[in-house]
Amino acid sequence: MFSRTGVRNISAGTTGGVVVPTEVASSRLLFDKTYVNGEWVSAKNGAIFEVTNPANNKVIGSVPDMNAEDTENAVQVAYKTFYTWRETTAKERCNILRKWFNLIIENQHVLGMILTAENGKPLAEGIGEVGYAASFVEWFSEEGRRVYGDILQSPAKSKKLMTFKQPVGVAGLITPWNFPSAMLTRKACPAIAAGCTVVVKPAEDTPYSALALCQLAEEAGLPKGVLNVVTCSRQNAAEVGRVLCESPFVAKISFTGSTTTGKLLLRQAASTVKRVSMELGGNAPFIVFDSADVDQAVTGTMVSKFRCSGQTCVCANRIFVQESVHDAYVKRLTEVMESQLKVGNGFDEGITQGPLINAKAVEKVHAMVTDARNLGATVVMGGNPHALGGTFYEPTLLTGINKDMKVSQEEIFGPVAAIYKFKTEEEVISVANSSKSGLAGYFYSRDIAQIWRVAEKLEVGMVGVNEGLMSTVEAPFGGIKESGLGREGSYQGIDEFIETKYVCLGGML
């Protein structure tokens, strides 16, 4: 049915010059083709692109480099399939999702290894992400049966009024490299549960995780054409994205990525007035008030800042510490960073910090650290590319940060903790809210009145109070301002893929 020639020739092992563990290289879930209409296919013109392991920049394998024509074909497949898939019952769709969930859990370890191979995050994080991804499959296998309509009170005896819910149609889903499994299931599963079909464009750095999930979906009984994946290189990404956004056969776009790209996709999707949801960049404030438990705040910082080597949209980006606890916090954070953060290949034992995704990411992070240093920041630890070379960067702690530095104005997306000192609650709220972004925010306090005030005043879509890790399937995920539109997860997640239809029955006397 499909070939794995692109992966059978890779070297296997766990460290040094090897690419991936033998368990990954020989896995039945590693593919060199993409998945359209239930078949493993190549690009029509035969083009491919290579995928590398960011820990050593060695080639894992290659996948099809699909273009606009290939994408249009995938859209047509999804569009045709939609008219049969939408006729299935919610129970039928949700039973398939439940089987998919079970298969993901059964294969969690190898899926985590595939993820670590292409993304670089430590294996424990990769396996953990697969569990997180599975949670969305499970949730929407249940939530899909809870899509309800309404009977409305009529102003006239001769009329009966009602609303019911229907799937929007084909959904174009564009997923990021930092959570390649979880973002696919968080988008695709509510769409599929609602009765939509989907075309997924995974990030060019991490296509293998998406393809592995397709195989398990097929084994779960998902019909041909419901789930389709278009892999492409960075060079073809713009034209693939344009087709998804401008095609009249695509009814919905869901995107996770940078704000700049999100704005471009919004303009393109406007040409056909599509439903759009977007989770874009963040610049999360992390506030430590003088009433906080400093040790608890440091623990929260480690979770929020250094997960995925600082490459998440909800990472603590601007860390504000009230002056009376500033020195104690910095001292304790330095100790914990030095003792807990171990940089290396994500497959090696005890590693907590993998590489950044590519050389460009290292250049960006180092330029931001250099800018902060030049403008007066103190480098308490780190501050340079790591001695391991490649795309590894030292866990870095900066103090004396101010609003003129790039680390204040932009998303760092790296293992850099930038510390600001502040005096009053009013001051820090004003600075925290000065960003154009509004995705996540965190603060630590044991003053219940302050907790209520600050939670209300922070201009973000999600707030963690005395907690550095708040993402969960049960809660809505999304931002305000330039951090996006709509919500994913929770019971709201399926609403993004549903239209409400009003029906008025006349002549009912």
C-alpha positions as CSV (number, residue, x, y, z in Angstrom):
1,M,0.0,0.0,0.0
2,F,2.9,2.4,0.7
3,S,6.6,2.5,0.8
4,R,9.1,3.5,3.5
5,T,12.1,3.7,1.3
6,G,12.9,7.2,2.5
7,V,13.2,6.0,6.1
8,R,14.7,2.5,5.8
9,N,18.0,3.9,4.6
10,I,18.5,6.3,7.6
11,S,21.0,5.4,10.3
12,A,19.7,4.3,13.6
13,G,20.9,4.8,17.2
14,T,20.4,7.3,20.0
15,T,23.4,9.7,20.2
16,G,26.3,11.3,18.4
17,G,26.2,11.1,14.6
18,V,23.2,8.8,14.4
19,V,19.8,10.1,13.5
20,V,17.0,8.3,15.4
21,P,16.6,5.2,17.5
22,T,16.2,1.9,15.8
23,E,12.7,1.7,17.2
24,V,11.8,4.8,15.2
25,A,13.7,3.9,12.0
26,S,11.9,0.5,11.8
27,S,8.5,1.8,13.0
28,R,5.4,0.9,10.9
29,L,4.3,4.5,11.7
30,L,7.1,6.3,9.9
31,F,6.1,7.2,6.3
32,D,7.8,8.8,3.3
33,K,4.5,9.5,1.6
34,T,1.6,11.8,2.5
35,Y,-2.0,10.8,3.1
36,V,-4.8,11.8,0.8
37,N,-8.1,10.0,0.3
38,G,-7.0,7.1,2.4
39,E,-3.9,6.4,0.3
40,W,-0.2,7.0,0.7
41,V,0.7,9.3,-2.2
42,S,3.6,11.3,-3.6
43,A,3.5,14.8,-5.0
44,K,2.2,14.8,-8.5
45,N,5.5,16.1,-9.8
46,G,7.5,13.7,-7.6
47,A,9.1,16.5,-5.6
48,I,10.3,15.7,-2.1
49,F,12.0,17.6,0.8
50,E,14.2,16.3,3.6
51,V,13.3,16.4,7.3
52,T,16.2,16.7,9.7
53,N,16.8,16.0,13.4
54,P,17.5,19.4,15.0
55,A,19.7,17.7,17.6
56,N,22.4,16.9,15.0
57,N,21.0,18.3,11.7
58,K,21.1,14.9,10.1
59,V,18.5,13.8,7.7
60,I,15.7,11.5,9.1
61,G,14.1,11.0,5.7
62,S,12.0,12.7,3.1
63,V,8.4,13.4,2.4
64,P,6.4,14.8,-0.6
65,D,6.8,18.4,-1.4
66,M,3.3,19.2,-2.5
67,N,2.3,22.3,-4.3
68,A,-0.9,24.2,-5.1
69,E,-2.2,21.6,-7.6
70,D,-1.7,18.8,-5.0
71,T,-3.5,20.9,-2.4
72,E,-6.4,21.6,-4.7
73,N,-6.7,17.9,-5.3
74,A,-6.8,17.2,-1.5
75,V,-9.4,19.9,-1.1
76,Q,-11.6,18.3,-3.8
77,V,-11.3,14.9,-2.1
78,A,-12.3,16.4,1.3
79,Y,-15.2,18.4,-0.3
80,K,-16.6,15.3,-2.0
81,T,-16.3,13.2,1.1
82,F,-18.0,15.9,3.2
83,Y,-21.3,15.1,1.7
84,T,-21.2,11.5,2.9
85,W,-19.4,12.1,6.2
86,R,-21.9,14.7,7.4
87,E,-24.7,12.2,7.0
88,T,-23.2,9.8,9.6
89,T,-24.5,10.0,13.1
90,A,-22.7,11.7,15.9
91,K,-22.5,8.3,17.6
92,E,-20.8,6.7,14.6
93,R,-18.2,9.5,14.3
94,C,-17.5,9.5,18.0
95,N,-17.0,5.7,18.1
96,I,-14.3,6.0,15.5
97,L,-12.6,8.8,17.5
98,R,-12.7,6.6,20.6
99,K,-10.9,3.8,18.7
100,W,-8.4,6.3,17.4
101,F,-7.7,7.5,21.0
102,N,-7.2,3.9,22.1
103,L,-4.7,3.3,19.3
104,I,-2.7,6.5,20.1
105,I,-2.4,5.4,23.7
106,E,-1.3,1.9,22.7
107,N,1.4,3.5,20.5
108,Q,2.3,6.4,22.7
109,H,5.9,5.6,23.2
110,V,6.9,5.2,19.6
111,L,4.8,8.3,18.6
112,G,6.7,10.2,21.3
113,M,10.0,9.0,19.8
114,I,9.0,10.1,16.3
115,L,8.1,13.5,17.7
116,T,11.4,13.8,19.5
117,A,13.3,12.8,16.4
118,E,11.8,15.6,14.3
119,N,11.2,18.3,16.9
120,G,14.1,17.7,19.3
121,K,12.2,18.1,22.6
122,P,13.2,15.6,25.4
123,L,11.7,12.2,25.0
124,A,9.7,12.6,28.2
125,E,8.1,15.7,26.8
126,G,7.5,14.0,23.5
127,I,5.7,11.1,25.1
128,G,3.8,13.6,27.3
129,E,2.7,15.6,24.3
130,V,1.3,12.4,22.6
131,G,-0.8,11.8,25.8
132,Y,-2.0,15.4,25.6
133,A,-2.8,14.9,21.9
134,A,-4.8,11.8,22.7
135,S,-6.8,13.7,25.3
136,F,-8.4,15.8,22.6
137,V,-9.3,12.7,20.6
138,E,-11.0,11.3,23.7
139,W,-12.7,14.6,24.7
140,F,-14.2,15.2,21.3
141,S,-15.2,11.5,21.0
142,E,-17.5,12.4,23.9
143,E,-18.3,16.1,23.2
144,G,-19.4,15.3,19.6
145,R,-22.6,13.7,21.0
146,R,-23.4,16.8,23.0
147,V,-24.1,19.2,20.1
148,Y,-27.6,20.4,20.8
149,G,-30.2,22.5,19.1
150,D,-33.1,24.5,20.7
151,I,-36.8,24.8,20.6
152,L,-37.7,28.5,20.8
153,Q,-40.8,30.2,22.2
154,S,-42.8,31.5,19.2
155,P,-44.6,34.9,19.1
156,A,-47.4,33.4,17.0
157,K,-49.5,30.2,17.6
158,S,-49.2,29.3,14.0
159,K,-45.4,29.1,14.0
160,K,-42.9,26.7,15.6
161,L,-39.3,27.9,16.0
162,M,-36.2,25.8,16.3
163,T,-32.4,25.9,15.7
164,F,-30.1,23.0,15.0
165,K,-26.4,22.6,14.4
166,Q,-24.7,21.5,11.2
167,P,-21.0,21.1,10.2
168,V,-19.5,24.0,8.4
169,G,-17.8,21.9,5.6
170,V,-14.2,21.4,4.7
171,A,-11.8,22.7,7.3
172,G,-8.2,23.7,6.4
173,L,-5.9,23.2,9.3
174,I,-2.4,24.6,9.5
175,T,-0.4,23.3,12.4
176,P,2.9,24.3,14.1
177,W,6.2,22.5,14.7
178,N,6.4,23.0,18.5
179,F,3.4,20.7,19.2
180,P,2.9,18.7,16.0
181,S,0.7,16.0,17.5
182,A,-1.4,18.0,20.0
183,M,-2.2,20.8,17.6
184,L,-3.4,18.4,15.0
185,T,-5.8,16.5,17.3
186,R,-6.9,19.8,19.0
187,K,-8.0,21.1,15.6
188,A,-9.0,17.9,13.6
189,C,-11.0,16.1,16.3
190,P,-13.7,18.7,16.9
191,A,-14.0,19.2,13.1
192,I,-14.4,15.4,12.5
193,A,-16.7,15.0,15.5
194,A,-18.9,17.8,14.1
195,G,-19.1,16.1,10.7
196,C,-16.5,18.1,8.8
197,T,-13.7,16.8,6.7
198,V,-10.2,18.2,7.0
199,V,-7.1,19.0,5.0
200,V,-4.1,19.4,7.3
201,K,-0.9,21.2,6.4
202,P,1.7,20.3,9.1
203,A,4.8,22.4,9.6
204,E,7.6,21.5,7.3
205,D,9.9,20.7,10.2
206,T,7.6,18.1,11.8
207,P,5.5,16.2,9.2
208,Y,6.1,12.7,10.5
209,S,4.0,13.0,13.6
210,A,1.0,14.0,11.5
211,L,1.5,11.1,9.1
212,A,1.8,8.6,11.9
213,L,-1.5,9.8,13.4
214,C,-3.2,9.3,10.0
215,Q,-2.2,5.6,9.9
216,L,-3.8,5.1,13.4
217,A,-6.9,7.0,12.3
218,E,-7.3,4.6,9.3
219,E,-6.9,1.6,11.6
220,A,-9.6,3.1,13.8
221,G,-12.0,3.0,10.8
222,L,-12.0,6.7,9.7
223,P,-13.3,6.6,6.1
224,K,-11.2,7.7,3.2
225,G,-11.2,11.4,2.5
226,V,-12.1,12.6,6.0
227,L,-8.6,13.2,7.1
228,N,-6.1,14.4,4.5
229,V,-2.5,15.7,4.9
230,V,-0.6,18.0,2.5
231,T,3.1,18.0,3.3
232,C,5.3,20.7,1.8
233,S,8.6,22.5,2.2
234,R,9.0,26.1,3.4
235,Q,9.3,27.1,-0.3
236,N,5.8,25.8,-1.1
237,A,4.1,26.7,2.2
238,A,2.8,30.1,0.9
239,E,1.1,28.7,-2.2
240,V,-0.4,25.7,-0.2
241,G,-1.7,28.1,2.5
242,R,-3.2,30.4,-0.2
243,V,-5.1,27.5,-1.8
244,L,-6.6,26.6,1.6
245,C,-7.5,30.2,2.4
246,E,-8.9,31.2,-1.0
247,S,-10.6,28.0,-2.2
248,P,-14.3,28.3,-2.3
249,F,-14.6,24.6,-1.3
250,V,-12.9,25.3,2.1
251,A,-15.4,26.7,4.6
252,K,-13.1,27.0,7.7
253,I,-9.5,27.9,8.4
254,S,-7.8,27.1,11.7
255,F,-4.2,28.2,12.2
256,T,-1.6,28.1,14.9
257,G,1.6,30.1,14.3
258,S,3.1,33.6,14.1
259,T,1.0,36.7,14.2
260,T,2.6,37.9,11.0
261,T,1.5,34.8,9.1
262,G,-1.9,34.9,10.8
263,K,-2.6,38.3,9.4
264,L,-1.7,37.2,5.9
265,L,-4.0,34.2,6.1
266,L,-6.8,36.4,7.4
267,R,-6.5,38.7,4.4
268,Q,-6.6,35.7,2.1
269,A,-9.5,34.0,3.9
270,A,-11.5,37.2,3.6
271,S,-11.7,36.7,-0.1
272,T,-14.3,34.0,0.4
273,V,-15.5,35.2,3.9
274,K,-14.4,32.0,5.7
275,R,-14.9,31.1,9.3
276,V,-11.5,31.6,10.9
277,S,-9.9,30.7,14.2
278,M,-6.3,31.5,15.0
279,E,-3.9,31.0,17.9
280,L,-1.1,33.4,17.3
281,G,2.0,34.7,19.1
282,G,2.2,35.6,22.7
283,N,4.3,37.8,25.0
284,A,3.2,36.3,28.3
285,P,3.7,38.3,31.5
286,F,4.7,36.3,34.6
287,I,4.3,38.4,37.7
288,V,5.7,37.6,41.2
289,F,4.2,39.8,43.9
290,D,5.7,40.3,47.3
291,S,3.0,38.2,48.8
292,A,3.9,35.2,46.7
293,D,5.5,32.0,47.9
294,V,8.9,32.5,46.1
295,D,9.8,28.8,45.9
296,Q,6.3,28.1,44.3
297,A,6.9,31.0,41.9
298,V,10.3,29.6,40.9
299,T,8.7,26.1,40.3
300,G,6.1,27.8,38.1
301,T,8.7,29.7,36.2
302,M,10.6,26.5,35.4
303,V,7.5,24.9,34.0
304,S,6.2,27.9,32.1
305,K,9.6,29.2,30.8
306,F,11.6,26.1,29.9
307,R,9.1,23.6,28.5
308,C,10.1,22.7,25.0
309,S,13.3,24.8,25.5
310,G,11.2,27.9,25.8
311,Q,9.6,27.4,22.4
312,T,5.9,27.6,23.2
313,C,3.4,30.4,22.6
314,V,2.4,30.5,26.3
315,C,5.9,30.6,27.7
316,A,6.7,33.2,30.4
317,N,8.2,35.9,28.2
318,R,8.4,38.9,30.5
319,I,9.0,38.0,34.2
320,F,8.1,40.8,36.6
321,V,9.3,40.5,40.2
322,Q,8.3,42.9,42.9
323,E,11.4,44.6,44.3
324,S,11.2,43.3,47.9
325,V,11.4,39.7,46.7
326,H,13.5,40.3,43.5
327,D,16.9,39.2,44.8
328,A,15.6,36.2,46.7
329,Y,13.7,35.1,43.5
330,V,16.7,35.6,41.2
331,K,19.0,33.7,43.6
332,R,16.6,30.8,43.9
333,L,15.8,30.7,40.2
334,T,19.6,30.6,39.4
335,E,20.1,27.7,41.7
336,V,17.2,25.7,40.3
337,M,18.2,26.4,36.7
338,E,21.8,25.3,37.3
339,S,20.6,22.1,39.0
340,Q,17.7,21.1,36.9
341,L,18.4,22.1,33.3
342,K,20.5,19.7,31.3
343,V,21.0,20.4,27.6
344,G,21.4,17.7,25.0
345,N,19.9,15.3,22.5
346,G,16.3,14.6,23.5
347,F,16.9,10.9,23.4
348,D,19.7,10.9,26.0
349,E,18.9,10.0,29.6
350,G,18.2,13.0,31.9
351,I,18.0,15.7,29.3
352,T,15.5,18.5,30.0
353,Q,16.5,20.9,27.3
354,G,16.7,19.9,23.7
355,P,17.8,22.0,20.7
356,L,16.1,24.9,19.2
357,I,14.2,24.0,16.0
358,N,16.8,25.3,13.5
359,A,19.8,27.6,13.1
360,K,17.6,30.6,12.4
361,A,16.0,30.2,15.8
362,V,19.4,30.3,17.5
363,E,20.4,33.4,15.6
364,K,17.2,35.2,16.7
365,V,17.5,34.2,20.4
366,H,21.2,35.2,20.5
367,A,20.5,38.5,18.8
368,M,17.8,39.3,21.5
369,V,20.2,38.4,24.3
370,T,23.0,40.5,22.7
371,D,20.6,43.4,22.4
372,A,19.6,43.2,26.1
373,R,23.2,43.0,27.1
374,N,24.1,46.0,25.0
375,L,21.3,48.0,26.6
376,G,22.4,47.3,30.1
377,A,21.0,43.9,31.1
378,T,23.0,41.6,33.4
379,V,23.7,38.1,32.2
380,V,23.4,36.0,35.4
381,M,23.9,32.7,33.6
382,G,24.1,31.5,30.0
383,G,23.8,34.0,27.2
384,N,25.5,32.1,24.4
385,P,25.0,29.3,21.9
386,H,25.8,26.1,23.8
387,A,29.2,24.3,23.6
388,L,27.4,21.4,22.0
389,G,27.1,23.5,18.9
390,G,24.4,23.1,16.3
391,T,21.1,24.5,17.4
392,F,21.6,24.2,21.2
393,Y,21.4,27.3,23.3
394,E,22.5,27.8,26.9
395,P,19.6,28.3,29.4
396,T,19.9,32.0,30.1
397,L,19.0,34.3,33.0
398,L,18.9,38.0,32.5
399,T,18.2,40.8,35.0
400,G,17.8,44.5,34.7
401,I,15.4,44.2,31.7
402,N,13.5,47.3,30.5
403,K,10.8,48.0,27.9
404,D,13.3,49.1,25.2
405,M,14.9,45.7,24.9
406,K,13.8,43.3,22.2
407,V,13.1,40.6,24.9
408,S,10.4,42.9,26.1
409,Q,8.8,43.6,22.7
410,E,9.0,40.3,20.9
411,E,8.3,36.6,21.6
412,I,11.7,35.1,22.6
413,F,10.9,31.5,21.7
414,G,14.0,30.2,23.5
415,P,15.4,29.3,26.9
416,V,15.9,32.8,28.1
417,A,14.4,34.1,31.4
418,A,14.2,37.9,31.3
419,I,13.6,39.5,34.7
420,Y,12.2,42.9,35.4
421,K,11.9,44.6,38.8
422,F,8.7,46.5,39.7
423,K,7.4,48.6,42.6
424,T,3.6,48.6,42.6
425,E,0.7,46.5,41.3
426,E,-0.6,49.4,39.2
427,E,2.8,49.8,37.5
428,V,3.1,46.1,36.6
429,I,-0.4,45.8,35.3
430,S,0.1,48.8,33.1
431,V,3.4,47.4,31.6
432,A,2.0,43.8,31.3
433,N,-1.0,45.1,29.3
434,S,1.1,47.3,27.0
435,S,1.8,44.5,24.6
436,K,-0.2,44.0,21.4
437,S,-0.3,40.3,22.3
438,G,-2.8,38.8,24.8
439,L,-2.6,35.1,24.9
440,A,-1.5,34.0,28.4
441,G,-0.5,35.6,31.6
442,Y,0.7,34.3,35.0
443,F,1.0,35.7,38.5
444,Y,1.9,34.5,41.9
445,S,0.2,36.0,45.0
446,R,-1.3,34.8,48.3
447,D,-3.5,37.9,48.7
448,I,-7.0,36.8,47.7
449,A,-8.2,40.4,46.9
450,Q,-5.1,41.0,44.8
451,I,-5.7,37.7,43.0
452,W,-9.2,38.7,42.0
453,R,-8.1,42.2,40.9
454,V,-5.2,41.1,38.8
455,A,-7.0,38.1,37.2
456,E,-9.7,40.5,36.0
457,K,-7.2,43.3,34.8
458,L,-4.7,41.2,32.8
459,E,-5.5,41.6,29.1
460,V,-5.1,38.0,28.1
461,G,-7.2,35.1,27.1
462,M,-5.9,32.7,29.8
463,V,-4.6,33.4,33.3
464,G,-2.6,31.1,35.5
465,V,-2.8,32.0,39.2
466,N,-0.1,30.4,41.3
467,E,0.3,27.9,38.4
468,G,2.7,27.7,35.5
469,L,1.1,25.0,33.4
470,M,-2.6,25.6,32.8
471,S,-3.2,23.9,29.4
472,T,-5.8,21.1,29.6
473,V,-8.4,19.7,27.3
474,E,-11.2,20.7,29.6
475,A,-10.4,24.4,29.4
476,P,-10.7,26.8,26.4
477,F,-7.4,27.8,24.8
478,G,-7.1,31.1,23.0
479,G,-6.1,34.7,23.2
480,I,-7.3,38.3,22.7
481,K,-5.8,41.3,20.9
482,E,-3.3,40.2,18.3
483,S,-3.0,36.7,19.8
484,G,-5.8,35.3,17.9
485,L,-9.5,34.6,17.3
486,G,-11.7,31.8,18.7
487,R,-11.1,29.1,21.2
488,E,-9.8,25.5,21.0
489,G,-10.5,22.6,23.4
490,S,-13.2,22.5,26.0
491,Y,-16.9,22.4,25.0
492,Q,-16.3,25.6,23.0
493,G,-13.9,23.9,20.6
494,I,-16.5,22.1,18.5
495,D,-18.5,25.4,18.0
496,E,-15.7,26.6,15.7
497,F,-16.8,23.9,13.2
498,I,-20.5,24.2,13.5
499,E,-23.2,26.5,12.0
500,T,-26.5,27.3,13.7
501,K,-29.5,27.0,11.4
502,Y,-32.8,28.5,12.3
503,V,-36.0,26.9,11.1
504,C,-39.5,28.5,11.3
505,L,-42.4,26.1,10.7
506,G,-45.5,28.0,9.6
507,G,-49.2,26.9,9.3
508,M,-49.0,24.8,12.5
509,L,-52.6,25.5,13.7
